[in-house]
Amino acid sequence: MPESLIPLKAPERDFGSDNRSGMAPDALAALLAANDTPRSASYGRDEFTNVAAEAISSIFGREVFVTFTPTGTAANISAVGALLDGPGSAVVGAHDAHIRVDEAGAIERAWGVPVVPVPTTAGKLDPEALREVLAGLAGNAPFSPTPSVLSITNLSETGRVLTCDDLVRLTALARSHGLRVHIDGARFANALAAEPGLSRIFEIGVDTLALGGAKNGQGPVEAVVTCDAAVHLKVQRAAKQIGAAASKMRFLTAGLAASIASGEFAQNASAANAAAARLAANLTAAGLVPELPAEGNLVFVRLNPELVEPLDRWCHVSHWDGRGLVRLACSFDHTTEDVDRLAVGMAHLHR
């Protein structure tokens, strides 16, 4: 099917992934300023990293302990590993969780434990499904592994915000079964922009959060956040063991510190969410109703499968399920022109 089916110029910025964007201005300026510092302490003992940790504490309105890593996979490995009970234990999480399907078995390789899938409902981890999975594992004891960590993705992989009420139900269920709780927050900034009450996650019962930076206008930096000093020590050790403790840590953290302090970090997430809301509205008006609510910065639309490749050639998108479902990831730097042009182009394909 020819690309000429979309008879207009493609958006300047594609929608394949929020990882594809550059750095936001305040973050980039701070990174360059950090390079002007003649000498700085290594392995996170520098002032830039201290300030970044304090800035993250301000997000949650309380003192937290922070370990910085250069990738989300490293953050998840460290954040989950600090909570495991050891050999014979298991992690449970959504069937489509990034740690289960997109990190090449990193949790399994690092810690030798399985990640047990739990069905989702409308793109969210389902408490009743979780209860059934936990009951099934317990009913097969001692032959099944013993679950010790519940991993929750927020935003979910399909762009849903797990609200404070959702987390209260999930963490309470986890606690009743002796599990500790990890959040994969690669897009937590987007969830927080949609529901500011999520700043209370540690009061709700979350033990570790892998807070994403790269998808929200930062360089390669993620942060493992906890309120437990003993867990923090385990996270630090895990990060070192897997090769994720950067020696020149200031080049990961200087931009994040400045971006949070200036308000840019929060504004980036809000801008990406607003772009997704506009895109969803435009597509709906064109008869392409998103499959799930666009609560954060992700929009999912199902097309005739034959139309996905022409769309991707015109403006890169993410092929989600091989059956015509595409993910459109909005970033802080998408303009209204980018968003509107994509919607018009998709409408041309659809009609």
C-alpha positions in Angstrom: 0.0 0.0 0.0 1.7 3.2 -1.1 2.8 5.9 1.3 0.9 8.5 -0.9 -2.2 7.5 1.0 -1.1 10.1 3.4 -0.8 13.2 1.2 0.9 15.6 3.7 4.2 16.1 5.3 4.9 13.9 8.3 5.1 15.4 11.8 8.5 16.8 12.7 8.7 14.6 15.7 7.6 10.9 15.5 5.5 9.1 18.0 7.5 5.8 18.3 8.6 6.2 21.8 9.2 8.9 24.5 12.7 7.5 24.7 13.4 9.0 21.3 13.2 12.7 22.5 16.2 14.8 23.4 16.9 16.4 26.7 14.8 19.3 28.0 16.6 22.7 28.1 17.1 23.0 31.9 18.4 19.5 32.2 20.8 19.9 29.3 22.1 23.3 30.6 22.8 21.7 34.0 24.6 18.8 32.4 26.9 21.2 30.5 27.5 23.2 33.7 28.4 20.0 35.5 31.1 19.4 32.9 32.6 22.8 33.8 33.3 21.6 37.3 37.1 20.9 37.3 36.8 18.0 39.7 34.0 16.2 41.5 33.7 13.2 43.8 32.9 9.9 42.2 30.2 7.2 42.6 27.5 9.6 43.7 29.3 11.4 46.5 29.2 14.7 44.5 27.1 17.7 45.3 25.1 17.4 42.1 23.9 13.9 43.1 23.1 15.1 46.7 21.0 17.9 45.3 19.2 15.5 43.0 18.3 13.2 45.9 17.0 16.2 47.8 15.0 17.3 44.8 13.4 13.9 44.6 12.5 14.0 48.3 10.6 17.3 47.5 8.4 15.4 45.1 7.2 13.1 47.9 7.2 15.7 50.7 9.4 13.6 52.9 13.0 12.4 53.2 13.7 9.5 50.9 16.8 7.5 50.0 17.8 7.5 46.3 20.1 5.3 44.2 20.7 6.5 40.6 21.2 4.2 37.7 21.7 4.8 34.0 18.9 2.5 32.7 15.4 1.5 33.7 16.3 -2.2 33.6 19.1 -1.6 36.1 16.8 0.4 38.3 14.2 -2.4 38.3 16.8 -5.1 38.9 18.1 -3.2 41.9 14.7 -2.2 43.2 13.2 -5.7 43.0 16.4 -7.5 44.2 16.4 -5.5 47.4 13.0 -6.9 48.3 13.4 -10.6 47.5 13.5 -13.2 50.1 16.1 -15.2 48.3 16.2 -18.6 46.5 12.8 -20.1 46.0 10.9 -16.8 45.9 9.2 -15.1 43.0 8.0 -11.8 41.7 4.4 -11.4 40.6 3.3 -8.7 38.2 1.1 -7.8 35.2 1.3 -10.2 32.3 2.5 -7.4 30.0 4.9 -5.8 32.6 8.2 -4.5 31.2 10.2 -6.6 33.6 8.5 -9.7 32.3 8.4 -9.2 28.5 10.9 -6.4 27.6 14.0 -6.8 29.8 15.3 -10.1 28.4 14.8 -12.0 31.6 17.0 -9.6 33.6 15.3 -10.3 36.9 15.5 -14.0 36.3 19.2 -13.8 35.4 20.2 -11.4 38.1 18.3 -13.1 41.0 17.4 -16.5 39.8 13.6 -16.1 40.4 10.6 -16.2 38.1 8.3 -13.3 37.3 4.8 -14.8 37.5 2.2 -13.2 35.2 -1.1 -11.8 36.4 -3.9 -10.9 34.0 -5.0 -7.3 33.6 -8.4 -5.8 33.2 -8.8 -2.8 30.9 -5.0 -2.2 31.0 -4.7 -2.3 34.8 -3.4 -5.0 37.2 -6.5 -6.7 38.5 -6.7 -7.4 42.3 -9.0 -10.4 41.9 -6.7 -11.9 39.3 -3.8 -11.2 41.6 -5.7 -13.0 44.5 -6.2 -16.0 42.3 -2.6 -16.2 41.2 -1.4 -15.9 44.8 -3.9 -18.6 45.9 -2.7 -20.9 43.1 0.9 -20.5 44.1 0.1 -21.2 47.8 -2.1 -24.1 46.9 0.8 -25.8 45.1 3.3 -25.3 48.0 6.0 -26.4 48.4 6.4 -27.1 44.7 5.7 -23.6 43.5 8.0 -20.7 44.3 6.9 -18.4 47.2 6.0 -14.9 46.0 7.8 -12.2 47.9 7.4 -9.1 45.6 4.5 -7.6 43.8 5.7 -5.4 40.9 3.2 -2.7 39.7 3.8 -0.6 36.5 2.5 3.0 36.8 1.7 4.3 34.2 0.7 0.8 33.1 2.2 -0.5 29.9 -1.1 0.4 28.2 -1.1 4.0 29.5 -3.5 3.6 32.5 -3.0 5.4 35.7 -3.1 3.2 38.8 -4.8 5.6 41.2 -4.2 5.9 44.9 -7.3 3.8 45.4 -5.9 1.2 43.1 -2.6 1.1 44.9 -4.3 0.9 48.3 -6.2 -2.2 47.2 -3.1 -3.8 45.6 -0.7 -3.1 48.4 -3.2 -4.3 51.1 -3.6 -7.5 49.2 0.1 -7.9 48.8 0.8 -7.2 52.5 -1.9 -9.8 53.5 0.2 -12.4 51.6 3.5 -11.3 53.0 4.7 -9.5 49.8 6.6 -6.3 49.5 5.8 -3.8 46.7 7.8 -2.4 43.9 6.7 0.2 41.3 8.2 0.3 37.8 7.8 4.0 37.3 9.4 4.5 34.0 6.5 6.9 33.3 5.7 7.7 37.0 6.1 11.4 36.3 3.1 11.1 33.8 1.1 9.2 36.4 1.9 11.8 39.0 0.9 14.6 36.7 -2.5 13.0 36.2 -3.0 12.2 39.9 -0.9 14.3 42.2 -2.0 12.2 45.2 0.5 9.5 44.0 3.1 11.5 45.8 1.8 9.5 48.9 2.9 6.1 47.5 5.2 5.4 50.4 2.4 6.1 52.9 0.2 3.8 50.9 2.7 0.9 51.2 5.1 1.0 48.3 8.6 -0.2 49.2 10.7 0.7 46.2 10.0 3.0 43.2 12.0 3.0 40.0 11.5 6.6 39.0 12.0 7.3 35.3 14.0 10.2 34.0 14.9 9.3 30.4 11.3 9.3 29.2 10.6 12.7 30.8 13.2 14.9 29.2 16.3 13.8 31.0 19.5 12.1 29.9 20.1 8.4 30.8 19.1 8.5 34.4 16.6 6.6 36.6 16.3 6.7 40.4 15.4 3.9 42.8 13.6 5.6 45.7 12.7 4.1 49.1 12.0 5.2 52.6 13.7 2.3 54.2 17.4 2.7 55.0 18.1 -1.0 55.1 16.4 -1.5 51.7 18.4 1.4 50.3 21.7 -0.3 51.3 20.5 -3.4 49.4 19.6 -1.3 46.4 23.0 0.3 46.4 24.8 -3.0 46.6 22.6 -4.5 43.9 23.3 -1.6 41.6 27.0 -2.1 42.1 26.8 -5.8 41.5 25.1 -5.4 38.1 27.5 -2.7 36.9 25.0 0.2 37.2 26.9 2.4 39.7 28.2 5.2 37.5 31.6 6.5 38.5 30.9 10.0 37.0 27.5 10.1 38.6 27.1 13.9 38.2 26.6 13.5 34.5 23.5 11.4 35.3 22.1 13.5 38.1 22.9 17.2 37.4 20.3 17.6 34.8 17.6 15.9 36.9 18.4 18.0 39.9 18.0 21.3 37.9 14.9 20.1 36.0 13.0 19.2 39.2 14.1 22.4 40.9 13.0 24.6 38.0 9.6 22.8 37.7 10.6 21.6 34.2 10.4 17.9 35.2 6.7 18.3 36.3 5.9 20.5 33.3 7.4 18.0 30.9 5.1 15.2 32.1 2.1 17.5 32.0 2.9 18.6 28.5 3.3 15.0 27.3 -0.1 14.1 28.9 -1.8 17.1 27.3 -0.4 16.1 23.9 -1.8 12.6 24.3 -5.2 14.0 25.4 -5.3 16.3 22.4 -4.3 13.4 20.1 -6.9 11.1 21.5 -9.6 13.7 21.1 -8.6 14.4 17.5 -8.5 10.7 16.6 -11.9 10.2 18.2 -13.3 13.0 16.1 -11.9 11.2 13.1 -13.6 7.9 14.0 -10.5 6.3 15.5 -11.5 5.9 19.1 -8.6 4.8 21.3 -8.9 1.3 22.8 -8.2 2.5 26.3 -8.5 5.9 28.0 -5.4 8.1 27.4 -4.7 8.9 31.0 -1.0 9.6 30.6 1.1 10.2 27.6 0.2 7.0 25.6 -2.5 6.6 23.1 -3.5 3.1 21.7 -5.5 2.9 18.5 -6.4 -0.2 16.4 -6.1 0.1 12.6 -6.6 -2.3 9.8 -3.3 -4.3 10.1 -2.5 -3.5 6.5 -2.3 0.2 7.3 0.2 -0.1 10.1 3.3 -0.3 7.9 2.4 2.7 5.7 1.7 4.7 8.8 5.0 3.6 10.3 6.9 4.6 7.2 5.3 8.0 7.2 5.7 8.7 10.9 7.3 6.1 13.2 4.9 4.5 15.7 5.1 1.4 17.9 3.5 -1.8 16.5 2.0 -3.2 19.7 0.3 -6.6 19.1 0.8 -7.5 15.4 -2.9 -7.3 14.8 -3.2 -3.6 14.1 -2.9 -2.1 17.5 -0.4 0.8 17.5 1.0 2.8 20.5 1.5 6.5 20.0 3.9 7.8 22.6 3.7 11.6 23.3 6.7 13.5 24.7 7.3 16.8 26.3 8.6 18.3 23.1 5.7 17.4 20.8 4.0 20.5 19.4 0.3 20.9 18.7 1.3 20.8 15.0 2.9 17.4 15.4 -0.1 16.1 17.2 -2.7 17.5 14.7 -0.6 16.4 11.7 -0.5 12.8 13.0 -4.2 12.8 13.6 -5.0 14.1 10.1 -2.6 11.6 8.5 -4.1 8.7 10.4 -7.6 9.9 9.4 -6.5 9.8 5.7 -5.4 6.2 6.2 -8.6 5.2 8.1 -11.2 6.5 5.7 
